[in-house]
Amino acid sequence: MKLFTYATSPYARKAQMALEFKGVAFEPIERCYSLDRKEDLRAASERAEVPVLVLDDGRTISDSTIICEYLEDAYPTPPLFPKDPFARAQMRTLEDLCDRGFDAVSYGYWMSQLRKNSPEADAMARAARDEFSRLLARLEAALGERQFFFDNVSIADLSAICYVPSAPAMGIAMDSYPRLSAWMNRMRAIPAVAADNDRLKRALANMHDIASELEGPDGRIHWRDTRLEWPVRKGFIDLVVREFRADKMMFPPDAC
């Protein structure tokens, strides 16, 4: 089994942590098509996005949520889904909050830093910090007094740990979220999460600047659904239009 992954992709990190948490043997293949243009990832996924799970017989599964659901069905022990059906629905809601809400806001913030000389940059950064803080408050409330979001570690935890720790880098103090702060410490004690954190630290240490993380060899940036919706919803459509007209945007599946 192989996994096309990337150390700074929250989606790929979630899938790789799920594999490692469950003790499933696999070969990680580090890829980011928008940056390296390697065709093996494009051949495995029409969207040319990580993660992609390649089974031993060559069949492929794309999308982190679908991969995690497959892993839970194929390798149910140890579980990463709650047993109760309603709790499972709640878990999927929290996962979606991370995959769509946190991801879009984070992308908006780092775009504001990449385009720091644009007239919208400061307002865009403020809007991202404000919404990220509100999302943290939702997770703080969802966690309650539990050790994890549900009785045991779940996909919701693996999704959230890809975003919550980035708050300080965005200028957001964690003092207002004591439950999440304690939860982060518990999560980092889990071997699969600790391994992910080590990979992330190494990748960030080798990152030259924000442009090297976002811009491909042709200067274009890989956009997608909610990452595009967020700046439009927040009123930064002029930045989006400038990016589009300057041919600075690329979209899956036309990732060429």
C-alpha positions in Angstrom: 0.0 0.0 0.0 1.2 3.5 -0.8 0.1 7.0 0.2 0.8 10.1 -1.8 1.2 12.6 1.0 2.7 16.0 1.7 4.1 17.1 5.1 2.3 20.5 5.2 -1.0 19.4 3.7 -3.7 19.1 6.5 -5.6 16.6 4.4 -2.6 14.4 3.7 -1.5 14.7 7.4 -4.9 13.5 8.6 -4.8 10.4 6.3 -1.2 9.5 7.2 -1.9 9.8 10.9 -5.0 7.6 10.5 -2.8 4.9 8.8 -0.1 5.1 11.5 -2.6 5.2 14.4 -4.2 2.0 13.0 -0.8 0.4 12.5 -1.4 -0.1 8.7 1.8 -0.7 6.8 2.3 1.7 3.8 4.9 3.5 1.8 4.7 7.3 2.0 5.4 9.2 -1.3 5.9 12.9 -0.7 4.2 14.9 -3.5 2.6 18.2 -4.2 1.7 18.5 -7.9 1.2 22.2 -7.8 4.8 22.6 -6.7 6.7 19.7 -8.2 4.5 18.7 -11.3 5.3 15.0 -10.9 3.0 13.0 -13.1 2.7 9.9 -10.9 0.3 11.9 -8.6 -1.6 13.3 -11.5 -2.0 9.7 -12.9 -3.3 8.5 -9.5 -5.8 11.3 -9.0 -7.6 13.4 -11.6 -7.5 16.3 -9.2 -3.7 15.9 -8.8 -4.2 16.4 -5.0 -2.9 14.6 -1.9 -3.8 12.4 -0.2 -4.2 9.4 -2.6 -4.2 5.9 -1.2 -2.9 3.2 -3.6 -4.0 -0.3 -2.6 -1.8 -3.3 -3.1 -3.7 -4.3 -6.3 -3.3 -0.8 -7.8 -6.7 0.6 -7.1 -6.7 4.1 -5.8 -8.8 6.1 -3.2 -8.7 9.9 -3.2 -9.9 12.5 -0.7 -8.9 12.4 3.0 -12.4 11.9 4.3 -13.1 9.0 2.0 -9.7 7.4 2.7 -10.3 7.6 6.4 -13.8 6.0 6.0 -12.2 3.2 4.0 -9.5 2.7 6.6 -12.2 2.4 9.3 -14.1 -0.2 7.4 -11.0 -2.2 6.3 -9.1 -1.9 9.6 -11.6 -1.3 12.3 -9.2 -1.8 15.2 -8.2 0.5 16.8 -11.3 2.5 15.9 -11.2 6.1 14.9 -15.0 6.5 14.6 -17.4 6.5 17.6 -19.7 3.6 17.9 -22.9 5.6 18.3 -24.4 6.7 15.0 -25.3 10.2 16.2 -21.8 10.6 17.6 -20.4 9.5 14.2 -22.5 12.2 12.6 -21.2 14.8 15.1 -17.6 13.6 14.4 -18.1 14.1 10.6 -19.5 17.6 11.3 -16.3 18.5 13.2 -14.2 17.0 10.5 -16.0 19.1 7.9 -15.6 22.2 10.1 -11.8 21.6 9.9 -11.7 20.6 6.2 -13.8 23.5 5.0 -13.8 26.2 7.7 -10.4 26.1 9.2 -8.7 25.3 5.9 -10.3 28.2 4.0 -9.6 30.7 6.8 -6.0 29.5 7.1 -5.5 29.8 3.4 -6.9 33.3 3.4 -4.5 34.4 6.2 -1.4 33.0 4.4 -2.6 34.6 1.1 -2.7 37.9 2.9 0.9 37.4 4.0 2.0 36.3 0.5 0.3 39.4 -1.0 1.3 41.6 1.9 1.7 44.6 -0.4 -1.9 44.4 -1.7 -4.4 47.0 -0.5 -6.5 44.2 1.1 -3.7 42.5 3.0 -4.2 44.0 6.5 -8.0 43.7 6.4 -7.7 40.2 5.1 -5.4 39.1 7.9 -7.7 40.6 10.5 -10.7 38.9 9.0 -8.9 35.6 9.0 -7.7 35.9 12.6 -11.2 36.9 13.7 -12.9 33.9 12.0 -10.2 31.5 13.1 -10.8 32.6 16.7 -14.5 32.0 16.4 -13.8 28.5 15.0 -11.5 27.8 17.9 -14.3 28.8 20.3 -16.6 26.2 18.5 -14.0 23.5 19.1 -13.5 24.6 22.7 -17.2 24.2 23.3 -17.4 20.9 21.4 -14.6 19.5 23.5 -16.2 20.3 26.8 -14.7 18.4 29.7 -13.7 15.3 27.6 -10.2 14.3 27.0 -10.9 14.1 23.2 -13.8 15.2 21.1 -15.5 11.9 21.7 -14.9 9.0 24.1 -11.7 8.0 22.3 -9.4 9.6 19.7 -11.3 10.0 16.4 -10.9 11.5 13.0 -12.2 14.8 14.5 -9.1 14.9 16.7 -6.8 14.1 13.8 -8.4 16.8 11.7 -8.3 19.5 14.3 -4.7 18.9 15.3 -3.8 19.9 11.8 -5.1 23.4 12.4 -5.4 24.4 16.0 -1.6 24.6 16.7 -1.2 27.2 13.9 -3.1 29.8 15.9 0.0 31.4 17.4 1.6 31.7 14.0 -1.4 33.8 13.0 -1.1 36.0 16.0 -3.8 34.3 18.0 -3.1 33.6 21.7 -4.4 30.3 23.1 -5.1 31.7 26.5 -8.8 31.9 25.8 -8.9 28.2 24.9 -7.6 26.3 27.9 -9.4 23.1 27.1 -7.9 23.0 23.6 -4.5 23.8 24.9 -4.6 20.8 27.3 -6.1 18.7 24.4 -3.1 19.6 22.2 -0.7 18.3 24.8 -2.6 15.0 25.0 -2.7 14.7 21.3 1.0 15.2 20.9 1.6 12.3 23.3 0.0 10.0 20.8 2.8 8.4 18.7 1.1 8.9 15.3 0.5 12.6 16.1 4.1 13.0 17.5 5.5 11.6 14.2 3.3 14.0 12.2 4.5 16.9 14.3 8.1 15.9 13.6 7.5 15.7 9.9 5.8 19.1 9.9 8.6 20.8 11.9 11.2 19.4 9.4 9.2 20.6 6.4 8.7 24.1 7.9 12.4 24.3 8.8 13.2 23.7 5.1 10.6 26.2 3.8 12.3 29.3 2.4 9.3 31.6 2.5 5.5 31.5 2.0 5.8 31.8 -1.8 7.8 28.6 -2.0 5.0 26.8 -0.1 2.1 28.2 -2.3 3.4 29.1 -5.7 4.2 26.5 -8.4 7.1 26.7 -10.8 5.0 28.9 -13.1 4.0 31.2 -10.3 0.4 29.9 -10.1 -1.3 29.0 -6.8 -3.6 26.0 -6.4 -7.1 27.1 -5.4 -10.2 25.1 -4.6 -13.9 25.5 -3.5 -13.9 27.0 0.0 -10.5 28.6 -0.4 -12.0 30.6 -3.2 -15.3 31.2 -1.4 -13.8 32.7 1.7 -12.2 35.8 0.2 -15.2 36.4 -1.9 -17.5 36.0 1.1 -15.3 38.4 3.1 -15.3 41.1 0.4 -11.8 40.6 -1.0 -13.1 39.8 -4.5 -10.8 42.4 -6.0 -7.7 40.4 -4.9 -9.3 37.2 -6.4 -10.0 39.1 -9.7 -6.4 40.4 -9.9 -5.0 36.9 -9.2 -7.2 35.4 -12.0 -6.5 38.1 -14.6 -2.7 37.8 -13.9 -3.0 34.0 -14.5 -1.9 33.3 -11.0 -4.6 30.7 -10.3 -4.8 27.0 -11.0 -7.7 24.7 -10.3 -8.2 20.9 -10.1 -8.7 18.9 -12.2 -7.1 21.2 -14.8 -3.8 21.1 -12.8 -1.4 21.5 -15.7 
